[in-house]
């Protein structure tokens, strides 16, 4: 069997994605299994060497899990400690008191934008989801109305605003000015978050009924009656513990400004600022602030940690398998094919940046991969064509493209599906659509800025 080339590759990729969706939605096959089977069949169909197919899947799976499994595990422990101590309840009641029940979806968006700045989407998500569950329970509102504005805020900062790692990489690739990129990013990002978050949530939550019981929500919402205020941890302590990983990551990203690169203090700050170490430190601190100080014994804390990991095992496997599928798509040459297509079309640099990122995102499922790959491709083309657009706007266009239509090969898709207790179809109607709104609106607003500047 020969190796598939050109447009045949793209057709195989589309067939694979369609088969995935059909098997999961129609035939109710467990996503983890479907992702493995379809990845292997796709590799065989496009003529990848057989010894490479499994390796490719394992590499993608491992690369995704290497980051996500640790983040989700530690984040869930932190969330569990926050829930058991009443910290999540404290934040929920405080937000409801400040913003009022009517505006709570705006509050969730604002909180997500602040928390999401230095952390990866998945980290922000696991830090905030316990609060979303508690707010939804307290107000009796649909989790979609509370959760969608939150993921919209996280998604916008993930794609558009440095110091977020993906956006920061784009800033370097395009030689953009970081301060200006942040300013323009907020001009474009905030309206995107408002429309794709609170406004879209107000509309869509009427049409989608979530199941009555959500096993993951039960991890983070205490069944008992709400505790009296005096028994909850203070708002300041709770906020400090939740934001600790965020603060540590920010400090890590500023390490080069404070100490000479490659010196011991500089290396130390970078080390503490990695998401894994920052979350680990926060979990250990939470054992004191949410555990010992609230009168929990060592045995109880141990039990919380063990209990909360069981429900996330399935999610973690599915997320990893999504990464494996994305990797097979990459190694089979689908991504390269997409790039060639885009380069032959002679588009404006902004549109090119958006398009390449969008196509790679659709193929690989990762916004970060889409953004980093697209920068590598578009930067030389843009600089060769004597730059007519501001590099900062190129960052935003590429970032917007990298957020388009998250679907079955994206770890985030499964994370949101499982935590919200939705079907695959419902996840398309909510999360995938929300991402697409941000992507298209981001491109439109970037063009509008280009016209003004």
C-alpha positions in Angstrom: 0.0 0.0 0.0 1.4 3.4 -1.0 1.7 6.5 1.1 -1.2 8.9 0.7 -0.3 12.4 -0.7 -1.9 15.8 -1.2 -5.6 16.2 -1.1 -6.1 12.4 -0.3 -4.4 13.0 3.0 -6.9 15.7 3.9 -9.8 13.5 2.8 -8.5 10.7 5.1 -8.2 13.1 8.0 -11.8 14.3 7.5 -13.1 10.8 7.3 -11.3 9.9 10.5 -12.8 12.8 12.4 -16.3 12.0 11.0 -15.9 8.4 12.0 -14.8 9.4 15.5 -17.8 11.6 16.1 -20.2 9.0 14.7 -18.8 6.1 16.8 -19.0 8.2 20.0 -22.3 9.9 19.5 -24.3 7.4 17.5 -22.9 4.0 18.6 -21.9 5.1 22.1 -18.5 3.5 22.0 -16.2 4.7 24.9 -14.2 7.7 23.6 -10.9 6.4 24.9 -11.2 3.3 22.8 -12.5 5.1 19.7 -9.6 7.5 19.7 -7.1 4.7 19.8 -8.8 2.7 17.1 -9.4 5.6 14.7 -5.8 6.8 15.2 -4.4 3.4 14.3 -6.7 3.0 11.3 -5.9 6.5 10.0 -2.1 5.7 10.3 -2.7 2.5 8.3 -4.9 4.2 5.7 -2.4 7.0 4.9 0.4 4.5 4.6 2.5 5.4 7.6 5.1 2.7 8.4 3.4 0.3 10.8 6.1 0.5 13.4 5.7 4.3 13.5 1.9 4.4 14.0 1.8 3.1 17.5 4.9 5.1 18.4 3.4 8.3 17.0 0.1 7.7 19.0 2.1 7.0 22.2 4.2 10.1 21.7 1.2 12.3 21.3 -0.5 10.6 24.2 2.5 10.9 26.4 3.3 14.5 25.5 -0.3 15.6 26.3 -0.5 13.6 29.5 2.9 14.6 30.6 1.5 18.1 31.2 -2.2 17.5 31.7 -2.2 14.5 34.0 -0.1 16.3 36.6 -2.1 19.5 36.2 -5.5 17.8 36.5 -4.3 15.6 39.3 -2.9 18.4 41.4 -5.6 20.9 40.5 -8.3 18.4 41.5 -6.6 17.9 44.9 -6.5 21.6 45.4 -10.1 21.8 44.4 -11.1 19.0 46.7 -9.3 20.7 49.7 -11.0 23.9 48.8 -14.4 22.2 48.6 -14.1 20.2 51.8 -12.9 23.1 53.9 -15.7 25.3 52.6 -13.3 27.6 50.7 -15.1 27.1 47.4 -18.3 27.9 49.2 -16.7 31.1 50.7 -15.6 32.3 47.2 -19.0 31.5 45.8 -21.0 33.3 48.5 -18.6 36.3 48.3 -19.0 36.6 44.5 -22.7 36.3 44.8 -22.8 39.0 47.5 -20.6 41.4 45.5 -22.1 40.9 42.1 -25.6 39.8 43.0 -27.2 36.6 41.7 -28.3 38.4 38.5 -24.8 39.3 37.4 -22.9 36.2 38.6 -22.1 35.1 35.1 -20.2 38.4 34.6 -18.3 37.7 37.8 -17.2 34.3 36.6 -15.8 35.8 33.3 -13.9 38.5 35.1 -12.4 36.0 37.6 -11.4 33.7 34.8 -9.6 36.4 32.9 -7.6 37.3 36.0 -6.8 33.8 37.0 -6.2 32.6 33.4 -3.4 35.1 32.6 -0.3 33.2 33.6 -1.7 29.7 33.5 -2.6 27.2 30.8 -6.3 26.8 30.0 -6.4 23.4 31.8 -4.8 24.8 34.9 -7.3 27.7 35.1 -10.1 25.3 34.4 -9.3 22.9 37.3 -8.7 25.8 39.7 -12.1 27.5 38.9 -14.5 24.6 38.3 -15.1 23.9 42.0 -16.2 27.5 42.4 -18.5 27.2 39.3 -20.1 24.1 40.8 -20.7 25.9 44.1 -22.1 29.0 42.5 -24.4 27.0 40.3 -25.6 25.1 43.4 -26.0 28.2 45.5 -28.0 30.2 42.8 -29.9 27.2 41.4 -28.8 28.3 37.9 -27.7 26.0 35.1 -24.0 25.1 35.2 -23.8 26.4 31.6 -24.8 29.9 32.6 -22.0 29.9 35.2 -19.4 27.8 33.5 -19.4 29.1 29.9 -18.5 32.7 30.8 -15.6 31.1 32.9 -14.3 29.0 30.0 -14.7 32.0 27.6 -12.6 34.2 29.8 -9.9 31.4 30.1 -9.9 30.8 26.4 -9.5 34.4 25.4 -6.4 34.9 27.6 -5.0 31.6 26.5 -5.1 32.6 22.8 -4.6 36.3 22.8 -2.9 37.8 25.8 0.7 37.4 27.0 2.2 36.5 29.5 0.3 33.4 28.5 2.9 30.9 27.2 1.4 30.4 23.7 0.8 34.1 23.1 4.3 34.9 24.5 5.8 32.5 21.9 4.0 34.3 19.1 5.3 37.7 20.4 8.8 36.4 20.1 8.3 34.8 16.7 6.8 38.0 15.2 9.2 40.3 17.1 6.2 42.1 18.5 6.2 44.5 21.5 4.9 42.7 24.5 3.3 45.8 26.2 1.4 46.8 23.0 0.4 43.2 22.4 -1.2 43.1 25.9 -3.0 46.4 25.3 -4.3 45.4 21.8 -5.1 41.9 23.2 -7.3 43.3 25.8 -9.1 45.6 23.3 -9.8 42.5 21.1 -10.1 39.9 23.9 -12.5 41.6 26.3 -15.4 42.1 23.8 -14.8 38.5 22.5 -15.1 37.1 26.1 -18.2 39.2 26.7 -20.0 38.0 23.6 -18.8 34.4 23.7 -19.2 34.2 27.5 -22.1 35.8 29.4 -24.1 36.8 26.4 -23.8 33.5 24.5 -24.4 31.6 27.8 -27.6 33.6 28.5 -28.9 32.5 25.1 -27.7 28.8 24.9 -28.5 27.6 28.4 -32.2 27.7 27.7 -31.9 25.0 25.0 -29.6 22.5 26.7 -30.7 20.5 29.6 -27.8 19.1 31.7 -28.3 15.8 33.6 -29.7 16.0 37.1 -26.7 14.3 38.7 -23.1 15.0 37.9 -20.6 12.7 39.6 -17.8 15.2 39.2 -19.8 18.0 40.7 -20.4 15.9 43.8 -16.6 15.8 44.4 -16.6 19.6 44.8 -19.9 20.5 46.3 -20.5 19.4 49.9 -23.8 17.5 50.4 -24.3 18.9 53.9 -26.2 22.0 54.6 -24.2 25.2 54.0 -21.9 25.8 56.9 -22.3 28.9 59.1 -20.0 31.7 58.0 -17.8 31.3 61.1 -16.9 27.8 60.1 -15.7 28.7 56.6 -12.1 29.7 55.9 -11.6 33.5 55.4 -11.9 35.0 52.0 -8.4 36.3 52.0 -6.8 32.9 53.0 -8.9 31.1 50.4 -8.1 33.6 47.7 -4.4 33.4 48.5 -4.4 29.6 48.3 -6.2 29.5 45.0 -4.1 32.3 43.5 -0.8 30.9 44.8 0.0 28.9 41.6 -1.0 31.9 39.5 1.3 34.2 41.5 4.2 31.7 41.4 3.9 31.3 37.6 3.9 35.1 37.2 7.0 35.4 39.3 8.6 32.6 37.1 7.8 34.6 34.0 9.4 37.7 35.5 12.6 35.9 36.6 14.8 37.3 33.8 13.8 40.9 34.8 14.9 40.3 38.4 18.0 38.2 38.2 20.6 37.5 35.5 19.6 34.6 33.4 21.3 31.2 34.2 22.1 32.2 37.7 20.9 30.1 40.6 18.2 32.5 41.9 17.0 33.0 38.2 16.8 29.2 37.7 15.1 28.7 41.0 12.3 31.2 40.1 11.8 29.6 36.7 11.6 26.2 38.5 9.0 27.4 41.0 7.1 29.1 38.1 6.5 25.9 36.1 2.8 24.9 36.3 3.6 21.5 37.9 5.8 22.9 40.7 3.5 25.9 41.3 0.4 23.7 41.7 2.3 21.2 43.9 3.3 24.0 46.3 -0.3 25.3 46.3 -1.6 21.8 47.2 0.9 21.5 50.0 0.0 24.9 51.3 -3.7 24.0 51.1 -3.1 21.0 53.4 -2.3 23.7 56.0 -4.8 26.5 55.1 -7.7 24.3 54.1 -6.7 21.2 56.1 -4.9 21.5 59.4 -6.2 25.0 60.2 -9.8 23.8 59.6 -9.3 20.9 62.0 -8.9 18.0 59.5 -6.6 15.2 60.5 -3.8 13.8 58.4 -5.9 10.7 57.6 -8.8 12.8 56.4 -6.6 14.9 54.1 -5.1 11.6 52.7 -8.5 10.3 52.1 -9.6 13.5 50.3 -6.6 13.2 48.0 -7.3 9.6 47.2 -11.0 10.0 46.7 -10.9 12.9 44.3 -8.6 11.2 41.8 -10.9 8.3 40.9 -13.4 10.3 38.9 -10.8 12.0 36.9 -9.0 8.8 35.7 -11.3 8.4 32.7 -11.1 12.0 31.7 -7.3 11.9 31.9 -7.1 8.8 29.6 -9.5 10.4 27.1 -7.5 13.7 27.0 -4.3 11.8 26.4 -5.8 9.7 23.6 -7.0 13.0 22.0 -3.4 14.1 22.0 -2.4 10.8 20.5 -4.9 11.2 17.6 -3.6 14.8 17.1 -0.1 13.5 16.8 -0.9 10.8 14.3 -2.6 13.6 12.2 0.6 15.6 12.4 3.0 12.7 11.7 0.9 11.4 8.8 1.7 14.7 7.0 -1.8 16.2 7.3 -0.5 19.4 9.0 2.1 19.9 6.3 -0.5 19.5 3.6 -2.6 22.2 5.2 0.3 24.6 5.4 1.1 24.1 1.7 -2.5 24.9 0.8 -2.5 28.1 2.9 0.9 29.3 1.5 -0.3 29.0 -2.2 -3.2 31.2 -1.6 -1.3 34.6 -1.3 -3.5 36.1 1.4 -3.0 39.1 3.6 -0.6 38.3 6.5 -3.3 38.7 9.1 -5.7 36.3 7.2 -2.8 33.9 6.5 -1.8 33.8 10.2 -5.4 33.2 11.2 -6.0 30.6 8.6 -2.9 28.5 9.1 -3.5 28.5 12.9 -7.2 27.6 12.4 -6.4 24.7 10.1 -3.7 23.3 12.3 -6.0 23.7 15.3 -8.7 21.7 13.5 -6.2 19.0 12.5 -4.3 18.6 15.8 -6.7 19.8 18.4 -4.2 21.9 20.3 -4.4 25.7 20.4 -0.8 25.8 21.6 0.5 23.6 18.8 -1.6 25.6 16.3 -0.2 28.9 17.5 3.4 27.8 17.7 3.4 26.0 14.4 1.6 28.9 12.6 4.1 31.4 13.9 7.0 29.4 12.6 5.3 29.3 9.1 3.9 32.8 8.9 6.7 34.8 10.4 9.2 34.3 7.5 6.4 34.9 4.9 5.3 38.0 6.7 8.8 39.4 7.0 9.6 38.5 3.4 6.6 40.4 2.2 7.9 43.6 3.8 5.7 43.8 6.8 2.6 46.0 6.1 0.8 44.9 9.3 1.8 45.6 12.9 3.5 42.4 14.4 1.3 42.8 17.5 -1.8 42.3 15.3 -0.3 39.3 13.7 0.0 37.8 17.2 -3.7 38.4 17.7 -4.8 37.1 14.3 -2.8 33.9 14.8 -4.1 33.5 18.4 -7.7 33.9 17.2 -7.2 31.3 14.5 -5.7 28.9 17.1 -9.0 28.9 19.1 -11.4 27.9 16.3 -13.9 25.0 16.7 -12.5 22.8 19.4 -13.6 19.2 18.7 -12.9 15.5 19.4 -9.1 15.7 19.0 -8.8 18.4 21.6 -8.1 17.5 25.2 -10.1 20.6 26.3 -13.2 19.3 24.5 -13.3 16.2 26.6 -12.4 18.0 29.8 -15.4 20.3 29.4 -17.7 17.5 28.2 -17.0 15.4 31.3 -17.0 18.1 33.9 -20.2 19.7 32.6 -21.8 16.2 32.2 -22.7 16.9 28.6 -23.1 14.6 25.6 -20.8 15.1 22.6 -23.6 16.8 20.7 -24.2 19.3 23.6 -20.5 20.0 23.8 -20.4 20.9 20.1 -23.4 23.3 20.6 -21.9 25.0 23.6 -18.1 24.8 23.9 -17.1 24.3 20.2 -19.5 27.1 19.2 -18.2 29.4 21.9 -14.6 28.9 20.7 -15.6 29.6 17.1 -17.3 32.8 18.2 -14.1 34.0 19.9 -12.0 33.0 16.8 -14.1 34.8 14.2 -14.8 37.8 16.4 -11.1 38.0 17.3 -10.2 38.1 13.6 -12.8 40.7 12.8 -11.8 43.0 15.6 -8.1 42.5 14.7 -8.9 43.7 11.2 -10.8 46.6 12.6 -7.8 47.6 14.8 -5.5 47.3 11.7 -7.8 49.8 9.9 -7.6 52.3 12.7 -3.9 52.0 13.7 
